[in-house]
Amino acid sequence: MKNKVSRIVEQYPASVFKNRKEHILLVDHDSENPQTITANTRTIPGIITSRGCCYAGCKGVVVGPIKDAVTITHGPIGCGYYSWGTRRNKARLDEGEEDNFLNYCFSTDLQEGDIVFGGEKKLKQAITEVVDIFKPKNIMICSTCPVGLIGDDINAVASWAEDKYNIKVLAFSCEGYKGVTQSAGHHIANNQLIKHVVGTGDAVVGKYSINFLGEYNIGGDSWEIERVLTKIGYEIVSVMTGNGSIEKIKNAHKANLNLVQCYRSINYIADMVHSKYGTDWLKVNFIGVQSSIESLRDLARYFDDPALTARTEEVIAEELAEVLPIIEQYKPLCEGKTAALYVGGSRALHYQYLFKDLGMETILAGFEFAHRDDYEGSEVIPFMKEDADSKNIENLHPEPDEQHYRVVLSKEKYEELKTKIPLNYFGGMIKAMPNQSVVIDDINHYEIDEFMKLLKPDIFCAGIKEKYQIHKMGIFSKQLHSYDYTGPYAGFKGAATFARDIAMGLTTPVWNMVQPPWKVEPMLEGNYVKEVV
Amino acid sequence: MLDSTPQEYSIRKGIVINPAKTCQPIGAMYAALGIHKCLPHSHGSQGCCSYHRMHLARHFRDPVMASTSSFTEGAAVFGGGSNLKTAIKNIFAIYNPDIIAVHTTCLSETIGDDIPVYINQSKVPEGKIVIHANTPSYVGSHVTGFSNMVKGMVKYLSVNKNKPNEKVNIIPGFVNPGDMREIKRILKSMCVKFIMFPDTSGVLDAPLTGKYDMYPAGGSKIEDIIDAGNSDATFALGSFASAAAADELRKKAKVRPVILRTPIGVEATDKFLMSVSRTTGREISAEIEEERGQLIDIMVDLHDQYQGKTAAIFGDPDVVIALTAFTLELGMVPKYVLTGTPGEAFEREVGQMLKDAGVEAKVKAAGDLFTLHQWIKDEPVDLLMGTTYGKYIARAEDIPLVRVGFPVLDRGVHSYMPIVGYKGAMRLIEMISNTLLDRQDRDAKDEDLELLM
């Protein structure tokens, strides 16, 4: 296998080969030393990568779902346009809420003159008009590539607008060229939220109060998980950022625990809230039945209340009674099949658990914009080196907040729990994968083509850019960014929906029609002619 | 839905809300995909390339391959020359296209990267070609980008070798592969020899065979685009998307340009066919004349289903201009006509058309869907015609939407089916009629539900 994998990258020109071979490994759990992989480094120019940019990570992923802010994309029209309604981060007005601007797209639509003479004037004008028409309580400004180059000071404009209109205005300098992927944008978004939003609210919260971090409510995922959490008795103070709001994120420092679903996009906030307010974070995974059960039990262990633990088991039993029969119905159609996953910064790991529930093994998985710790686990962080690209993104080290810092668990209790649950710790992808499976960072078009031929998975889960390439091969591809417009896939009910959709994709009758019958059946027919005597 | 949109219209100078256009590079990428064995290359941050590929893949539901210079902060400061040269080397080594079509982005334009210089400094293998177009995102729209890339094809490739090929050039404009196929079918039925470029049919509507081919069978052949310099005339369909390339062919190769409307509806198709027929001496075929007669038959039979109905039409200028003319042919009232693409010519052409028809309407170029929505809130229409983005207004105001143009992200099959030619007109009537009748059925009281309509 190792040789076959090597042969794929050996086809590359020398410099590309040297680079790409460090991004691929065959999982070997018997290896003496922990396996290492290269990640979060520059994409090689010319490679057909699926990676996006810093703006996509900041506006598209982290701040885009915040519903009670008008998010103005400062730049030419494209960036705002492409990130309008394309991610399926759902939102609705909950009780007492007034603003949901998610069906709107706001852009300063910079023109040539603005690029030459500067765009600040137009940005101010845009804010004035937005305030006039929408009267929002919050505005967010997201920069695109040219804005940084022409030197527009969006922070100064934000302060000007805050003073002038007495509203909250956040500026995100998330120019597309920063960093090496969307990941830089996550970090920039996290920084601004912790600096300007978290800690500014004064809500009174209960004992079992939690924040749900790194959950973007794609297809309604967050709502399905929240349903179960509230049924057990947890109070959700804020979600970052699915169906999220500035109004709620303000109070995030009040919650007693942070749950982290997508580690990559939100780990900065989890860590900074930990050091600033003392709140621990727990790595959870609500994708998959067994992993959801485990996450709920880990959560109960943290609060360690017999009544809460009992209620947790009750709810798990209720949910299972509802969804297991549905999953069992579809499982025979999926069992024994193999999957390959290439998604963002956490789903390529999370969905392996859901496939396990369906009896399917993941034989290849990779992230698009991960760092080494997403593959190797939190323990590798002290050994990760900063490079020129990551150094450009501000690294905040907040001091404990004098007023709000507190310790939820005693030191002994904390140390004891840490051995049992992933507390302030993420194990990464490699440990979770079967021996001899392929882990590949930032897999590109050529490698997808080659690995499909080599491994022949029954399903390849990725995004829209890969989907149709896979379909042309006669293999089913499920989008795991947008879920192909269905879902939710999270939690118990989500798992049942996923089982249905995967079974449907694997067995849809058309797969038997790919080859025209005349290509496989003999077409020459002999005719009897009168025997010539 | 869109509850924050006030009815009262106010002039905006700073903010665009719910745009009806996007940026140049995606149009350039789409045009470049219409050359056989071409890899479009985006010279900028990798996010641009990613967004464009996503959006095109969503519209066509087919693979959209393109590479990127993957700028970092360093490249943004020191220039993207090294990135582009590395990219060109890697692309030919790994993906082996016959041609790379480079387009710029707002990033590389703002720092002033000189693409022709970089291409000259690149190692381009023998027999391979690199072309480029400047597509600054802060000028025009995606239609401008399409136009610029098609013009770039002519600039780099087309040559007048003084060997007339007795062909005509067809620049189909920013339309679907289904439309390009239909135009080709019509021309073939007239036995017209032609060169169509770009041609995304067979590329973005390629068949599923179980074998993935990075460069599907379709697309204009490079030698044909070169030979376009020897043609008798260039038919540029849609002035916004196609006139610039036709004009470039005139300047560079003395090929006579004929700039026509996108052939949507009766008159625009009539004019296209007559113009081609007069230039080539080929008769309009009986098959096509029969289709015209069928279309007229349909228009007589069904006129009462849509005549007098008011419509708001929005999208890209060439398609919107032609669609507006067609709705007038149907006796409809195009009350609001809007494009996101800037251009006074749009307002002039549509304005004149509506004036001639005696229809009072609002017409706007460089507009956005927020404005359109406010107009509709002020005075509603019976039907929306435009891209998927109209569905928010459709829901907010409970007005049915006929999906036409680019992009359509929430329905399938559209990219395979034409809206051009007489067949395309029949399809449009079917969509318009059915949409209005579905609404009538939905709203009818039990006693008013009609079996016969």
Chai-1 contact restraints between the chains, C-beta under 6 A:
chainA,res_idxA,chainB,res_idxB,connection_type,confidence,min_distance_angstrom,max_distance_angstrom,comment,restraint_id
A,P13,B,A93,contact,1.0,0.0,6.0,A-B,restraint_1
A,R42,B,T72,contact,1.0,0.0,6.0,A-B,restraint_2
A,T43,B,Q46,contact,1.0,0.0,6.0,A-B,restraint_3
A,T43,B,S70,contact,1.0,0.0,6.0,A-B,restraint_4
A,P45,B,S69,contact,1.0,0.0,6.0,A-B,restraint_5
A,P45,B,S70,contact,1.0,0.0,6.0,A-B,restraint_6
A,P45,B,N83,contact,1.0,0.0,6.0,A-B,restraint_7
A,P45,B,T86,contact,1.0,0.0,6.0,A-B,restraint_8
A,P45,B,A87,contact,1.0,0.0,6.0,A-B,restraint_9
A,G46,B,S67,contact,1.0,0.0,6.0,A-B,restraint_10
A,G46,B,A87,contact,1.0,0.0,6.0,A-B,restraint_11
A,G46,B,N90,contact,1.0,0.0,6.0,A-B,restraint_12
A,G46,B,I91,contact,1.0,0.0,6.0,A-B,restraint_13
A,I48,B,S67,contact,1.0,0.0,6.0,A-B,restraint_14
A,R51,B,Q46,contact,1.0,0.0,6.0,A-B,restraint_15
A,G52,B,G47,contact,1.0,0.0,6.0,A-B,restraint_16
A,G52,B,S50,contact,1.0,0.0,6.0,A-B,restraint_17
A,C53,B,S45,contact,1.0,0.0,6.0,A-B,restraint_18
A,C53,B,Q46,contact,1.0,0.0,6.0,A-B,restraint_19
A,C53,B,G47,contact,1.0,0.0,6.0,A-B,restraint_20
A,Y55,B,G47,contact,1.0,0.0,6.0,A-B,restraint_21
A,A56,B,G47,contact,1.0,0.0,6.0,A-B,restraint_22
A,P76,B,C23,contact,1.0,0.0,6.0,A-B,restraint_23
A,P76,B,C106,contact,1.0,0.0,6.0,A-B,restraint_24
A,P76,B,S137,contact,1.0,0.0,6.0,A-B,restraint_25
A,P76,B,Y138,contact,1.0,0.0,6.0,A-B,restraint_26
A,I77,B,P19,contact,1.0,0.0,6.0,A-B,restraint_27
A,I77,B,T22,contact,1.0,0.0,6.0,A-B,restraint_28
A,I77,B,C23,contact,1.0,0.0,6.0,A-B,restraint_29
A,G78,B,T22,contact,1.0,0.0,6.0,A-B,restraint_30
A,G78,B,C23,contact,1.0,0.0,6.0,A-B,restraint_31
A,G78,B,S137,contact,1.0,0.0,6.0,A-B,restraint_32
A,Y81,B,P19,contact,1.0,0.0,6.0,A-B,restraint_33
A,Y81,B,T22,contact,1.0,0.0,6.0,A-B,restraint_34
A,Y82,B,Y51,contact,1.0,0.0,6.0,A-B,restraint_35
A,N103,B,L2,contact,1.0,0.0,6.0,A-B,restraint_36
A,N103,B,Y392,contact,1.0,0.0,6.0,A-B,restraint_37
A,C105,B,N18,contact,1.0,0.0,6.0,A-B,restraint_38
A,F106,B,I15,contact,1.0,0.0,6.0,A-B,restraint_39
A,F106,B,I17,contact,1.0,0.0,6.0,A-B,restraint_40
A,S107,B,V16,contact,1.0,0.0,6.0,A-B,restraint_41
A,D109,B,V16,contact,1.0,0.0,6.0,A-B,restraint_42
A,L110,B,Y138,contact,1.0,0.0,6.0,A-B,restraint_43
A,Q111,B,Y138,contact,1.0,0.0,6.0,A-B,restraint_44
A,E112,B,Y138,contact,1.0,0.0,6.0,A-B,restraint_45
A,E112,B,V139,contact,1.0,0.0,6.0,A-B,restraint_46
A,I115,B,T110,contact,1.0,0.0,6.0,A-B,restraint_47
A,I115,B,Y138,contact,1.0,0.0,6.0,A-B,restraint_48
A,K122,B,G14,contact,1.0,0.0,6.0,A-B,restraint_49
A,Q125,B,K13,contact,1.0,0.0,6.0,A-B,restraint_50
A,Q125,B,G14,contact,1.0,0.0,6.0,A-B,restraint_51
A,A126,B,G14,contact,1.0,0.0,6.0,A-B,restraint_52
A,A126,B,I15,contact,1.0,0.0,6.0,A-B,restraint_53
A,E129,B,R12,contact,1.0,0.0,6.0,A-B,restraint_54
A,E129,B,G14,contact,1.0,0.0,6.0,A-B,restraint_55
A,E129,B,I15,contact,1.0,0.0,6.0,A-B,restraint_56
A,V130,B,I15,contact,1.0,0.0,6.0,A-B,restraint_57
A,F134,B,S4,contact,1.0,0.0,6.0,A-B,restraint_58
A,C145,B,S45,contact,1.0,0.0,6.0,A-B,restraint_59
A,C145,B,C106,contact,1.0,0.0,6.0,A-B,restraint_60
A,C145,B,L107,contact,1.0,0.0,6.0,A-B,restraint_61
A,P146,B,C106,contact,1.0,0.0,6.0,A-B,restraint_62
A,P146,B,T110,contact,1.0,0.0,6.0,A-B,restraint_63
A,L149,B,T110,contact,1.0,0.0,6.0,A-B,restraint_64
A,G176,B,S45,contact,1.0,0.0,6.0,A-B,restraint_65
A,G176,B,G47,contact,1.0,0.0,6.0,A-B,restraint_66
A,Y177,B,S45,contact,1.0,0.0,6.0,A-B,restraint_67
A,Y177,B,F71,contact,1.0,0.0,6.0,A-B,restraint_68
A,Y177,B,E73,contact,1.0,0.0,6.0,A-B,restraint_69
A,Y177,B,A76,contact,1.0,0.0,6.0,A-B,restraint_70
A,K178,B,E73,contact,1.0,0.0,6.0,A-B,restraint_71
A,D389,B,T72,contact,1.0,0.0,6.0,A-B,restraint_72
A,N392,B,E73,contact,1.0,0.0,6.0,A-B,restraint_73
A,Y446,B,I94,contact,1.0,0.0,6.0,A-B,restraint_74
A,I464,B,M54,contact,1.0,0.0,6.0,A-B,restraint_75
A,I464,B,A57,contact,1.0,0.0,6.0,A-B,restraint_76
A,I464,B,R58,contact,1.0,0.0,6.0,A-B,restraint_77
A,K465,B,R53,contact,1.0,0.0,6.0,A-B,restraint_78
A,K465,B,A57,contact,1.0,0.0,6.0,A-B,restraint_79
A,Y468,B,D62,contact,1.0,0.0,6.0,A-B,restraint_80
A,Y468,B,P63,contact,1.0,0.0,6.0,A-B,restraint_81
A,Q469,B,P63,contact,1.0,0.0,6.0,A-B,restraint_82
A,Q469,B,Y212,contact,1.0,0.0,6.0,A-B,restraint_83
A,K472,B,L208,contact,1.0,0.0,6.0,A-B,restraint_84
A,K472,B,Y212,contact,1.0,0.0,6.0,A-B,restraint_85
A,M473,B,Y212,contact,1.0,0.0,6.0,A-B,restraint_86
A,G474,B,G210,contact,1.0,0.0,6.0,A-B,restraint_87
A,V514,B,G210,contact,1.0,0.0,6.0,A-B,restraint_88
